[in-house]
Amino acid sequence: MIIDPADLDRREANGLINGLVTPRPIAWISSLAPDGARNLAPFSFFGAFSFDPPIIGVGPGSRRAVNKDSLRNIKATGEFVVNLVDRSLAERANASSAEFEPDVDEWLVAGVTPAVSDSVAPPRVQESPASLECRVSQIIELGTAAQPSNNLVVAWVVRVHVADAALDGLAPRPEVLDLVGRLGGDEWCTTRDRFTLPRPTGRDPSALATPSRSSHRIGLPR
Ligand SMILES: Cc1cc2nc3c(=O)[nH]c(=O)nc-3n(C[C@H](O)[C@H](O)[C@H](O)COP(=O)(O)O)c2cc1C
């Protein structure tokens, strides 16, 4: 089947793109309004685009043509924190995605603890296995005035927090981080089923890399 996305309505396009571009990591974004009101919400239009300089991108949208609070705060202050979500935090991150009245504090809904950030004003989630303090580089409007859509927020990572146990030297340990991702619809996934493929050297183009012995599956109750 070949699909022209222009033929799809918003719901269909959402289901198709979100169900195909998977798994997506989750940025649980902490931001502050100019008056200091704190905000916390998850976003899976999220990725890393460069490590030198360290740059991430995130795609918060609008609802009913009004910017979501996170986007409004990021535009106004230029700062936010991406908190990474492990399996133990998935339900709490999800709970914070509901459309609340502006006076509801999502930190209380999620039941997580604000910890002081090192170089930006928004707090980070203390329970997250890792958090990235971010400063905006540029914001690209992906919609039009007639049809507002997501914005692509491109940001420098100015500080990285990682739980000591999740690091082997400076190498993150995926089995300790236990991060989750988003699939289509309401489906999520863990990072517990991993395999290793050594990078090809280019010296033997016909050699097909085979999974190494370190491939494994961690059995967990479903
Ligand atoms: C796992 C997950 C991922 C999400 N990803 C996005 C996203 O990438 N972009 C977006 O606009 N909304 C996304 N949402 C919805 C927002 O979290 C939701 O609209 C939230 O209420 C926005 O909060 P805010 O208005 O406080 O910024 C996602 C929700 C969940 C549960």
The ligand as an SDF file (V2000), in Angstrom:
LIG
                    3D

 31 33  0  0  0  0  0  0  0  0999 V2000
    4.0740    9.2270   26.0220 C   0  0  0  0  0  0  0  0  0  0  0  0
    3.4610   10.4870   25.5080 C   0  0  0  0  0  0  0  0  0  0  0  0
    4.1060   11.1910   24.4880 C   0  0  0  0  0  0  0  0  0  0  0  0
    3.5850   12.4070   24.0150 C   0  0  0  0  0  0  0  0  0  0  0  0
    4.2540   13.0580   23.0230 N   0  0  0  0  0  0  0  0  0  0  0  0
    3.7970   14.2650   22.5970 C   0  0  0  0  0  0  0  0  0  0  0  0
    4.5130   15.0070   21.6050 C   0  0  0  0  0  0  0  0  0  0  0  0
    5.5800   14.5960   21.1210 O   0  0  0  0  0  0  0  0  0  0  0  0
    4.0140   16.2120   21.2200 N   0  0  0  0  0  0  0  0  0  0  0  0
    2.8650   16.7360   21.7700 C   0  0  0  0  0  0  0  0  0  0  0  0
    2.4640   17.8510   21.4100 O   0  0  0  0  0  0  0  0  0  0  0  0
    2.1660   16.0510   22.7180 N   0  0  0  0  0  0  0  0  0  0  0  0
    2.6140   14.8410   23.1470 C   0  0  0  0  0  0  0  0  0  0  0  0
    1.9400   14.1660   24.1260 N   0  0  0  0  0  0  0  0  0  0  0  0
    0.7630   14.8010   24.7410 C   0  0  0  0  0  0  0  0  0  0  0  0
    1.1810   15.8160   25.8210 C   0  0  0  0  0  0  0  0  0  0  0  0
    1.9230   15.1810   26.8610 O   0  0  0  0  0  0  0  0  0  0  0  0
   -0.0870   16.4370   26.4230 C   0  0  0  0  0  0  0  0  0  0  0  0
   -0.7650   17.1700   25.4140 O   0  0  0  0  0  0  0  0  0  0  0  0
    0.1800   17.3090   27.6190 C   0  0  0  0  0  0  0  0  0  0  0  0
   -1.0540   17.6520   28.2200 O   0  0  0  0  0  0  0  0  0  0  0  0
    0.9060   18.6020   27.2780 C   0  0  0  0  0  0  0  0  0  0  0  0
    1.0770   19.2860   28.4840 O   0  0  0  0  0  0  0  0  0  0  0  0
    1.3380   20.8400   28.5980 P   0  0  0  0  0  0  0  0  0  0  0  0
    0.1350   21.5700   28.0090 O   0  0  0  0  0  0  0  0  0  0  0  0
    1.4690   21.0350   30.0780 O   0  0  0  0  0  0  0  0  0  0  0  0
    2.5850   21.1430   27.8410 O   0  0  0  0  0  0  0  0  0  0  0  0
    2.3900   12.9280   24.5840 C   0  0  0  0  0  0  0  0  0  0  0  0
    1.7320   12.2000   25.5880 C   0  0  0  0  0  0  0  0  0  0  0  0
    2.2630   10.9950   26.0380 C   0  0  0  0  0  0  0  0  0  0  0  0
    1.5440   10.2300   27.1230 C   0  0  0  0  0  0  0  0  0  0  0  0
  1  2  1  0
  2  3  1  0
  2 30  2  0
  3  4  2  0
  4  5  1  0
  4 28  1  0
  5  6  2  0
  6  7  1  0
  6 13  1  0
  7  8  2  0
  7  9  1  0
  9 10  1  0
 10 11  2  0
 10 12  1  0
 12 13  2  0
 13 14  1  0
 14 15  1  0
 14 28  1  0
 15 16  1  0
 16 17  1  0
 16 18  1  0
 18 19  1  0
 18 20  1  0
 20 21  1  0
 20 22  1  0
 22 23  1  0
 23 24  1  0
 24 25  2  0
 24 26  1  0
 24 27  1  0
 28 29  2  0
 29 30  1  0
 30 31  1  0
M  END
$$$$
